[in-house]
Amino acid sequence: MNELEIKRKANDFLHKGKYQEAIAEYENLLSAQKKPNPAIVNLIGDLHVKQGDFEKGFEAYLSASRTYAEEGLFHNGIAVGKKVIRLDKEQTEVYGMLGQLYARQGLGMDCVKFLSEYARRMEEAGEYPAALASFAEACEILPEFPDVHASYGDMLEKVDRHEDAAVAFDRAAGACADREMAAEAQAYRNRASALRGETTEPVGDGVSDLMSLRNLDSGEMVNPATRATASMSSAPPAPAGAGTASGSGRFAVYDPANNPDIPPPPPLPGRSAGAPPVAA
């Protein structure tokens, strides 16, 4: 019997609701294939679940998800893994698998989310090293994501591996620097320095640095927003009446009849004082 005939027979059992017979035929179909078809493996998992055999169903689902990942179909593998969690949120292994699949898909935030949950569950089970190994692999896959390195550093610090944690925070700082996230980079450097017992540097936010300009004359710190105001208030007062007419706040106008104290304006170039205007 060739693959097409086996598949037709399995589908016939499936449509009749004879799930166990359908499973047997689908397994025969997988045996006839050089490489198992993950879609068929996933279908076998569905049939086991329909019969209430969740253990065998989850086993098939995990196998299908791994096969999808081997073929580079990470989205399909993630979909199958999430199906398992919807059916049973206590399937701890699936959280780790999903974290790895998200890492391979290049989705750092989702990777951290599932690996952190996996780490929490593994810590409760006394199997923290397995979670550390998963994070270490994610850091290799996603070296440009600072959150992955920082989460790994948190975990290493928790088990007193301070030097390894410092290295993880250094890598998080480097990834932040590559993204021009200066304040975050400095914060991670400070965490690394603290773990090594070194002096930490203050974290600037790019604005506070500008608000801390030093007055070179007095040695005092000056807020640039008040620099102009301070300069104006410290300037010497203008002579009385200079530039104004009788303190009115208006510019003075040369008017010998009404303001004899105001001197005449300087002559225009090429003309002497008191010379008649040039005719048009």
C-alpha positions in Angstrom: 0.0 0.0 0.0 1.5 3.3 -1.0 1.4 6.6 0.9 -1.6 7.9 -0.9 -3.7 4.8 -0.2 -2.7 4.9 3.5 -3.6 8.5 3.8 -7.0 7.9 2.1 -7.7 5.0 4.5 -6.7 7.1 7.6 -8.9 10.0 6.5 -11.8 7.7 6.0 -11.4 6.4 9.6 -11.1 10.0 10.8 -14.4 11.1 9.1 -16.2 8.1 10.6 -15.0 9.1 14.1 -12.8 6.0 14.5 -9.9 7.9 16.0 -7.8 5.0 17.2 -8.0 3.3 13.8 -7.1 6.7 12.2 -4.1 7.1 14.5 -2.8 3.6 13.5 -3.0 4.5 9.8 -1.4 7.9 10.2 1.4 6.2 12.1 1.8 3.8 9.3 2.0 6.8 6.9 4.8 8.3 9.0 6.7 5.1 8.9 6.5 5.1 5.1 8.0 8.6 4.9 11.7 9.3 4.9 11.1 12.3 7.1 8.1 12.6 9.3 5.6 15.2 8.2 5.0 17.5 11.3 1.5 18.3 10.1 0.6 14.5 10.4 2.3 14.3 13.8 0.3 17.3 15.0 -2.9 15.7 13.7 -2.1 12.5 15.6 -1.7 14.7 18.7 -5.2 16.2 18.1 -6.7 12.7 17.8 -5.1 11.6 21.1 -6.5 14.6 22.8 -9.9 14.0 21.4 -9.8 10.6 23.0 -8.7 12.2 26.3 -5.2 10.9 26.2 -3.4 14.2 26.9 -0.1 12.6 27.7 0.3 11.0 24.2 -1.2 14.1 22.6 1.3 16.4 24.2 4.1 14.0 23.3 3.0 14.2 19.6 2.6 18.0 19.8 6.2 18.5 21.1 7.5 16.2 18.4 5.7 18.2 15.8 6.9 21.5 17.1 10.5 20.3 17.2 10.2 19.0 13.6 8.8 22.3 12.5 11.8 24.1 14.1 14.3 21.8 12.4 12.7 22.8 9.1 13.0 26.5 10.0 9.2 26.8 10.3 9.4 28.6 13.7 6.0 30.2 13.5 4.3 26.8 13.0 6.3 25.3 15.9 5.2 28.2 18.1 1.6 27.7 17.2 1.7 24.1 18.3 3.5 24.9 21.5 0.9 27.6 22.4 -1.8 25.0 21.8 -0.2 22.8 24.4 -0.2 25.7 27.0 -3.8 26.4 26.2 -4.7 22.8 27.0 -2.4 22.6 30.1 -0.5 25.6 31.5 1.6 23.2 33.7 3.6 21.9 30.8 6.8 23.5 32.0 9.0 22.2 29.2 6.9 24.0 26.6 7.8 27.4 28.0 11.4 26.7 27.5 10.8 25.4 24.0 8.7 28.5 23.1 11.5 30.8 24.4 14.0 29.1 22.2 11.7 29.2 19.2 11.0 33.0 19.7 14.8 33.5 20.0 15.3 31.7 16.6 12.6 33.8 15.2 14.4 37.0 16.3 11.7 38.1 18.8 13.7 39.1 21.9 10.9 40.3 24.1 8.8 37.1 23.6 11.9 35.0 24.2 12.6 36.7 27.5 8.9 36.4 28.5 8.8 32.6 28.1 12.3 31.8 29.2 11.7 33.8 32.4 8.6 31.8 33.1 10.5 28.6 32.4 13.2 29.7 34.8 10.7 30.5 37.5 9.2 27.0 37.2 12.5 25.2 37.0 13.7 27.0 40.1 10.6 25.9 42.0 11.4 22.3 40.8 15.0 22.6 41.9 16.3 22.4 38.3 17.6 25.9 37.8 20.7 24.9 35.7 18.4 23.8 32.9 16.9 27.3 32.8 20.4 28.9 32.8 21.4 26.8 29.9 18.3 27.9 27.9 19.1 31.6 28.6 22.8 31.1 27.7 21.7 29.7 24.3 19.3 32.6 23.8 22.1 35.0 24.4 24.1 33.4 21.7 21.2 33.5 19.2 20.2 37.1 20.1 23.4 38.9 21.0 22.0 42.3 20.0 19.0 42.2 22.5 20.0 43.8 25.8 17.0 42.4 27.7 18.1 38.8 27.0 21.6 39.4 28.4 20.2 41.4 31.4 17.7 38.6 32.3 20.5 36.1 32.1 22.6 38.3 34.4 19.7 38.5 36.9 19.6 34.7 37.0 23.3 34.3 37.4 23.4 36.9 40.2 20.6 35.0 42.0 22.9 31.9 42.2 25.9 33.9 43.3 27.8 33.6 40.0 28.8 37.2 40.2 31.6 37.4 37.7 29.4 35.6 35.1 26.6 37.9 35.9 28.9 40.9 35.4 29.9 39.7 32.0 26.2 39.3 31.1 25.5 42.9 32.2 28.6 44.1 30.2 27.1 42.5 27.1 23.7 44.1 27.9 25.5 47.5 28.1 27.2 46.9 24.8 23.9 46.0 23.1 22.4 49.2 24.6 25.3 51.3 23.4 24.9 49.9 19.9 21.3 51.1 20.0 22.4 54.6 21.3 20.7 53.9 24.6 23.4 55.7 26.7 21.6 55.9 30.1 20.6 52.2 30.0 24.1 51.2 28.9 25.6 53.1 31.9 23.1 51.5 34.3 24.1 48.0 33.2 27.8 48.9 33.4 27.1 50.1 37.0 25.5 46.7 37.8 28.6 44.9 36.4 30.9 47.2 38.4 28.9 46.7 41.6 29.2 42.9 41.2 33.0 43.3 40.9 33.2 45.7 43.8 34.2 48.6 41.6 33.2 52.2 41.7 30.0 53.0 39.7 29.4 56.1 37.6 26.3 58.3 37.9 23.7 57.6 35.2 22.8 60.6 33.1 19.7 61.0 31.0 21.0 63.3 28.4 19.0 66.3 29.8 20.4 66.5 33.3 23.9 66.6 31.7 22.9 69.8 29.9 21.3 71.2 33.0 24.6 70.9 34.9 26.9 73.3 32.9 29.7 74.8 35.0 30.2 78.5 35.2 34.0 78.7 34.4 34.4 82.1 36.2 32.7 81.2 39.5 33.1 77.5 39.5 29.4 77.2 40.3 26.9 74.9 38.5 24.6 76.9 36.3 21.3 75.9 34.7 21.4 76.8 31.0 17.8 77.9 31.2 18.7 80.6 33.7 22.1 81.5 32.2 20.8 84.3 30.0 18.7 85.8 32.8 21.6 85.7 35.3 23.8 87.4 32.8 21.3 90.2 32.2 20.7 90.7 35.9 24.4 90.9 36.7 25.1 93.4 33.9 25.9 97.1 35.0 23.0 99.5 34.8 22.7 101.7 31.8 23.3 105.4 32.2 20.1 107.4 33.1 18.3 108.5 30.0 20.6 106.6 27.7 18.6 105.3 24.7 15.3 106.6 26.0 13.5 109.9 26.0 12.9 111.1 29.6 12.7 107.5 30.8 9.5 106.9 28.8 10.7 103.6 27.5 10.7 104.8 23.9 13.8 105.4 21.8 14.9 109.0 21.8 14.4 111.2 18.7 16.6 114.1 17.9 14.3 117.2 18.5 16.3 120.3 19.5 13.1 122.3 20.2 11.6 119.9 22.7 14.7 117.9 23.9 17.7 120.2 23.7 19.8 117.9 26.0 19.9 115.1 23.4 22.9 115.4 21.1 22.4 115.4 17.4 23.1 112.1 15.5 26.5 111.7 13.8 26.6 113.0 10.2 26.2 110.6 7.4 29.3 109.5 5.5 30.4 112.2 3.0 28.4 115.0 4.7 29.5 117.4 7.3 27.4 118.4 10.3 24.9 121.1 9.5 25.2 120.6 5.7 22.0 120.9 3.7 20.4 117.8 2.4 21.3 116.6 -1.0 18.6 117.4 -3.6 16.9 114.4 -5.2 
